[in-house]
Amino acid sequence: MKYYNIGTTNEIEVIGFYPQTERTKQKGYHVDDYNSERNVNPDSFPDFTPKYGLDLNLKSNETDVIDSGNLGFGFVVSERLKKILEEFKLPPSKFYAIDVYNSKTKYYWFHYITNITEYIDYPNTEIELYKNRPPFVVEELTSYDSFSELMTSKKSLPYNLGMRYKSIHLKSTFPKYDLFEITGAQYFSLISAKLRERLTKENITGLEYSEYNKVNLTPTPASASVTLVP
């Protein structure tokens, strides 16, 4: 199975102008309001409808995925992309309608939650500790028994060392989402090759893709697992 790392693009040829958006200056969007985006937790859905607005720069293009301003997670997607995503296997997710001024396109904040830690086979997942400045030399290759052990180690790293995945083993219980978030050593979102193909076919704009060079279904001594190797 193939997966692709995804993120929003800053290519001027695509977005037209940088920055493409900014948090709206219109009245009624105070960050300290009870329903502000600031009060939405990345790991749970709020019991209110978030009120969030963006101002699209007058020189920017209306892409299917736009710069989300100061949102710390999820994507801001067009209604066209929303309908496509709903056809695929997603983790628990919500689409919140938001206001994008200077735009004729209807946009949604796509908030998804992947409790990926319960699906990672940590003892068989390889972690690289590397110099976080050029030439980014790998100092150590290791593994951990659990998410908590990994995070404890990450918090104790000296300032000049970073942590990243060399390979990720997912347990056979992984639901095989077409879009999900990897957390822990690194934080990034992946999509399946099937979803990537559909987005390309529909000419979805505003995203960048980076292919993983090895994605395999491999058994471990304990159980079958999905192996993701960036």
Buried (B, 14 or more C-beta within 10 A) or exposed (E): EBBBBBBBBEEEEBBBEEEBBEBBEEEEBEEEBEBBBBEBEBEEBBEEEBBBBBBBBEEBBBBBBBBBBEBEBBBBBBEBBBEBBEEBEBBEBBBBBBBBEBBEBBBBBBBBBBEBBEBBBBEBBBBBBBEBEEEEEEEEEBBBEEBEEBBEBBEEEEEEBBBBBBBBBBBBEBEEBBBBBBBBBBEEBBBBBEBBEBBEEEEBBBBBEEEBEEBEEEEBEEEEBBBBBB
